[in-house]
């Protein structure tokens, strides 16, 4: 059986050999080979016992540092293989662990510790949720019907159907289904001071009107006069014709006023139909103030511009009109859906008709009520802002 000797014993053997004792006698007496003796003399020759102890400690420390260096090198190599960036989601971390184990000789426990994933999460198998599948299918149906709606409006529509679900779940399923809208590139503007539009304090205080152009299938022009109540965001009317003059504008406003009453002011751009003598006389007869925006500054009539953008995206761009009557029927149906069904973000996701009904139901609300008080009584957390 091979014997193990301490450094003190080995240095004692070397001292006896230096004192004149034969190596063979030492080997026979203590049971070690002459090759071991000469190896000890090469390693410990001339050393005292404390120096040999320090040498042993240095060898142990060197071995420990080499092991740490190997582990660190292995960790770096594993992380380079698996992580090209931050792997934040559990699924990304599972894939990272698998990639590490394929490319680097490392245990599963060690790989999970490097990535920051528990082993129970690694082996977790998700069970499909039937409710999520049904909700995703309904989201896709609604998104197909209204392609310009984001997840917040889709969530409002789903809540109306009696499906009570957290908006964060709707957002997650909305993202997984690939439904997010492409962000429009913002135009760079001039760095000038901007003034907020004055908000009216009630319905019929300010109406905004403008024109939107389109064509029918034979290439003939289609002209749409849009009329919007700035306070309630209701589309009061959309007049569709091939030609609309100032007299036609006055006649259309009279038709709306029979049901809604005359507005206090009318905000328009400087188009010839709006600066015509017919519209000016109509405004004088009915006590309506005409508010013209500055030329080339459509943001001064931003409410109607916002409405026109939705009108183009959700109606005109999605339909090819066969003739004038077909265009009128489609646009009339869209206006009804906009007023009665479409959730409006500036109205706390109420439809304009719902908001107007809630406001008119408050008979005790003064006509000049301030906006913060109005927002509180109608539970409108977002306030009446221009943001849609």
C-alpha positions in Angstrom: 0.0 0.0 0.0 1.3 3.4 -1.0 2.3 5.6 2.0 1.7 9.3 2.2 4.3 11.5 3.9 3.9 15.1 5.2 6.3 17.9 4.2 7.9 17.7 7.6 8.7 14.0 7.2 10.0 14.5 3.7 12.3 17.3 4.8 13.5 15.1 7.7 14.4 12.4 5.2 16.3 14.9 3.1 18.3 16.2 6.1 19.3 12.6 7.1 20.5 12.0 3.5 22.6 15.2 3.7 24.0 14.1 7.0 25.5 11.0 5.3 22.8 8.3 5.5 22.5 6.2 2.4 19.4 6.7 0.2 18.8 2.9 -0.1 18.8 2.5 3.7 16.3 5.4 4.0 14.1 3.8 1.4 14.1 0.4 3.1 13.6 1.8 6.5 10.6 4.1 5.7 9.1 2.3 2.7 9.5 4.6 -0.3 11.3 4.3 -3.6 14.5 6.0 -4.5 12.6 7.7 -7.4 10.3 9.3 -4.8 13.3 10.5 -2.8 15.0 12.2 -5.8 11.6 13.8 -6.8 11.3 15.2 -3.2 14.9 16.4 -3.3 14.2 18.3 -6.6 11.1 19.8 -5.1 12.1 20.5 -1.5 15.9 20.6 -1.7 17.3 23.2 0.6 13.9 24.2 2.1 12.9 24.4 5.8 9.5 23.2 7.1 7.8 26.7 7.0 8.9 27.3 3.4 7.5 23.9 2.4 4.1 24.7 4.1 4.0 28.0 2.2 4.7 26.2 -1.1 1.9 23.7 -0.5 -0.5 26.6 0.3 0.5 28.4 -2.9 -0.1 25.2 -4.9 -3.6 24.9 -3.4 -4.4 28.6 -4.0 -3.2 28.3 -7.6 -5.4 25.3 -8.2 -8.4 27.1 -6.7 -7.8 30.2 -8.9 -7.4 28.0 -12.0 -10.8 26.4 -11.2 -12.4 29.8 -10.8 -10.9 31.0 -14.1 -12.2 27.9 -15.9 -15.7 28.4 -14.4 -15.7 32.1 -15.4 -14.5 31.3 -18.9 -17.2 28.7 -19.2 -19.8 31.2 -18.0 -18.7 33.8 -20.6 -18.7 31.2 -23.4 -22.2 30.0 -22.4 -23.6 33.6 -22.2 -22.1 34.5 -25.6 -23.7 31.4 -27.1 -27.2 32.1 -25.7 -27.7 35.7 -25.1 -27.4 38.2 -27.9 -29.2 40.8 -25.8 -31.5 40.9 -22.7 -33.6 37.8 -22.5 -36.5 39.1 -20.4 -39.4 36.8 -21.2 -39.5 33.3 -19.7 -39.8 31.7 -23.2 -36.6 33.5 -24.3 -34.8 32.3 -21.2 -35.9 28.7 -21.9 -34.5 29.0 -25.4 -31.3 30.4 -24.0 -30.9 27.5 -21.6 -31.4 25.0 -24.4 -28.9 26.8 -26.6 -26.3 26.8 -23.8 -26.6 23.1 -23.2 -26.3 22.3 -26.9 -23.2 24.4 -27.5 -21.4 24.3 -24.1 -20.7 21.3 -21.8 -22.6 22.6 -18.8 -25.3 21.2 -16.5 -28.9 22.2 -16.6 -28.7 23.6 -13.1 -25.7 25.7 -13.9 -27.3 27.0 -17.2 -30.5 28.0 -15.4 -28.5 29.9 -12.8 -26.6 31.8 -15.5 -29.8 32.8 -17.3 -31.7 33.6 -14.2 -34.5 31.0 -14.7 -35.8 28.4 -12.2 -35.8 24.8 -13.2 -39.5 24.5 -12.5 -40.1 27.4 -15.0 -37.8 25.6 -17.5 -40.0 22.5 -17.5 -43.3 24.3 -17.2 -45.8 23.3 -19.9 -48.5 26.0 -20.6 -52.0 24.7 -20.9 -54.1 26.4 -23.6 -56.9 28.6 -22.4 -60.1 28.3 -24.4 -61.3 31.7 -23.2 -58.1 33.3 -24.7 -58.7 31.6 -28.0 -62.3 32.8 -28.1 -61.3 36.3 -27.1 -58.5 36.3 -29.8 -61.0 35.2 -32.4 -63.4 38.0 -31.4 -60.6 40.6 -31.4 -59.7 39.6 -35.0 -63.3 39.9 -36.1 -63.6 43.3 -34.6 -60.2 44.4 -36.0 -61.3 43.2 -39.5 -64.5 45.2 -39.2 -62.7 48.3 -37.9 -59.1 48.2 -39.2 -58.1 51.6 -37.7 -59.1 50.7 -34.1 -56.4 50.2 -31.5 -56.6 47.8 -28.6 -58.2 50.3 -26.3 -61.2 50.8 -28.5 -61.4 47.1 -29.2 -61.4 46.6 -25.4 -64.3 49.1 -25.1 -66.3 47.2 -27.8 -65.7 43.9 -26.0 -66.8 45.3 -22.7 -70.0 46.5 -24.4 -70.7 42.9 -25.4 -70.6 41.8 -21.8 -67.2 40.2 -21.9 -65.4 41.6 -18.8 -61.7 41.2 -19.3 -58.6 43.2 -18.2 -57.2 45.6 -20.8 -53.7 44.1 -20.2 -54.9 40.7 -21.4 -56.6 42.3 -24.4 -53.3 44.1 -25.2 -51.3 40.8 -24.9 -53.7 38.9 -27.2 -53.8 41.9 -29.5 -50.0 41.8 -29.9 -49.8 38.0 -30.3 -52.4 38.1 -33.1 -50.3 40.6 -35.0 -53.0 43.3 -35.0 -51.1 46.5 -33.9 -51.4 49.4 -36.3 -48.4 50.7 -38.1 -47.3 54.0 -36.6 -47.6 56.9 -38.9 -44.5 59.0 -39.3 -44.9 62.3 -37.7 -44.1 65.4 -39.7 -41.5 67.8 -38.4 -43.1 71.1 -37.6 -41.7 74.6 -36.9 -40.7 75.3 -33.3 -43.3 78.0 -32.5 -45.5 78.5 -29.5 -48.8 76.7 -29.9 -52.0 77.7 -28.2 -54.6 75.3 -27.1 -58.0 75.5 -28.7 -60.7 76.9 -26.5 -63.1 74.2 -25.4 -66.8 75.0 -25.5 -68.8 74.5 -22.3 -71.8 72.8 -23.8 -73.5 71.4 -26.9 -74.4 73.8 -29.8 -71.8 76.3 -28.7 -69.4 75.7 -31.6 -69.9 73.7 -34.7 -67.0 72.9 -37.1 -67.5 72.3 -40.8 -65.2 71.3 -43.6 -65.0 69.4 -46.9 -63.6 66.0 -47.7 -63.0 64.9 -51.3 -63.3 61.5 -52.9 -64.2 59.8 -56.2 -66.7 57.2 -57.3 -65.9 54.2 -59.5 -66.3 56.1 -62.8 -63.8 58.8 -61.7 -66.3 61.6 -61.0 -65.6 63.8 -58.0 -67.5 63.2 -54.7 -67.7 66.1 -52.2 -68.6 65.5 -48.6 -69.6 68.4 -46.2 -68.8 67.3 -42.6 -70.6 69.0 -39.7 -69.3 68.3 -36.1 -70.4 69.6 -32.7 -67.0 70.4 -31.0 -68.3 69.7 -27.5 -70.1 66.3 -27.9 -67.9 65.2 -30.9 -71.1 64.2 -32.7 -71.2 64.0 -36.5 -74.3 66.1 -37.0 -74.5 65.4 -40.7 -72.4 64.4 -43.7 -73.8 65.9 -46.9 -72.7 64.0 -50.0 -73.0 65.4 -53.5 -71.0 66.1 -56.6 -71.2 69.8 -56.1 -71.8 71.8 -53.0 -72.1 75.6 -53.1 -72.5 78.2 -50.3 -76.3 78.0 -50.6 -76.2 74.2 -50.2 -74.1 74.6 -47.1 -76.7 77.1 -45.6 -79.5 74.7 -46.5 -77.7 71.7 -44.9 -77.1 73.7 -41.7 -80.8 74.7 -41.6 -81.8 71.0 -41.8 -79.5 70.1 -38.9 -80.7 73.1 -36.8 -84.3 71.9 -37.0 -83.4 69.0 -34.8 -80.4 70.3 -32.8 -81.0 74.1 -32.7 -78.7 76.7 -34.1 -75.1 76.9 -32.9 -73.5 79.9 -31.2 -70.6 79.9 -33.6 -69.4 78.2 -36.7 -65.7 77.5 -37.2 -64.6 77.1 -40.8 -61.6 77.5 -43.1 -61.4 80.2 -45.8 -62.9 78.1 -48.7 -65.2 80.0 -51.2 -68.3 78.1 -50.0 -67.7 79.3 -46.4 -66.9 82.9 -47.4 -69.9 83.2 -49.7 -72.6 85.8 -49.4 -75.3 83.0 -48.9 -73.6 81.6 -45.8 -72.8 85.1 -44.4 -76.5 86.1 -44.7 -77.6 82.8 -43.1 -75.3 83.4 -40.1 -76.6 87.0 -39.7 -80.3 85.9 -39.8 -79.8 83.1 -37.2 -77.4 85.0 -34.9 -74.5 82.6 -35.6 -70.9 84.0 -35.4 -68.5 82.9 -38.2 -65.0 82.0 -36.9 -62.5 81.8 -39.8 -59.1 80.2 -39.2 -56.0 81.8 -40.5 -55.1 80.7 -44.1 -52.8 77.7 -44.2 -53.3 76.7 -40.5 -55.7 73.8 -40.4 -54.7 73.0 -36.8 -56.9 76.0 -35.7 -59.8 73.8 -36.7 -58.2 70.7 -35.4 -61.4 69.0 -34.2 -62.9 68.7 -37.7 -59.5 67.7 -39.1 -59.3 64.9 -36.6 -62.8 63.8 -37.5 -62.0 64.0 -41.2 -59.0 61.7 -40.7 -61.2 59.0 -39.1 -63.8 59.5 -41.8 -61.2 58.8 -44.5 -59.5 55.9 -42.8 -62.6 54.1 -41.6 -65.0 54.8 -44.4 -63.8 56.4 -47.7 -60.5 54.4 -47.9 -62.3 51.1 -47.3 -65.1 51.4 -49.9 -65.4 51.8 -53.6 -68.6 53.7 -54.4 -70.5 52.6 -57.4 -72.6 55.8 -57.7 -73.9 58.7 -55.6 -76.7 56.8 -53.9 -74.4 54.0 -52.9 -72.0 56.5 -51.4 -74.7 58.2 -49.5 -76.0 55.0 -48.0 -72.5 53.8 -46.9 -71.6 57.2 -45.5 -74.9 57.5 -43.6 -74.4 54.0 -42.0 -70.9 54.9 -41.0 -72.0 58.2 -39.4 -74.7 56.4 -37.4 -72.1 53.8 -36.3 -69.6 56.7 -35.4 -72.2 58.5 -33.3 -73.8 55.5 -31.6 -71.2 52.7 -31.3 -67.7 54.0 -31.8 -65.8 54.6 -28.5 -64.2 58.0 -28.3 -61.0 58.3 -26.2 -61.6 61.9 -25.4 -65.0 61.0 -23.9 -63.7 58.2 -21.7 -64.5 55.7 -24.4 -68.1 56.6 -24.6 -69.7 57.1 -28.0 -70.6 60.7 -28.8 -74.3 59.9 -28.6 -73.9 58.4 -25.1 -71.9 61.3 -23.9 -74.5 63.8 -25.3 -77.3 61.9 -23.6 -75.5 61.8 -20.3 -74.8 65.5 -20.5 -78.4 66.5 -21.4 -79.7 64.3 -18.6 -78.1 66.6 -16.1 -80.7 69.3 -16.2 -79.2 70.9 -13.1 -75.8 71.6 -14.8 -75.4 75.3 -15.5 -74.7 76.3 -19.1 -71.4 77.9 -18.2 -70.1 75.0 -16.1 -66.3 74.7 -15.9 -64.6 71.8 -17.7 -63.1 70.1 -14.5 -66.5 70.0 -12.8 -68.2 68.7 -16.0 -65.6 66.0 -16.2 -66.2 64.9 -12.6 -70.0 64.7 -12.9 -69.8 62.7 -16.1 -67.0 60.4 -14.9 -64.7 61.5 -17.8 -61.2 60.8 -16.5 -59.4 61.9 -19.6 -61.3 65.2 -20.0 -62.4 66.8 -23.2 -59.1 67.1 -25.0 -58.1 67.2 -28.6 -56.2 63.9 -28.3 -58.1 61.0 -30.0 
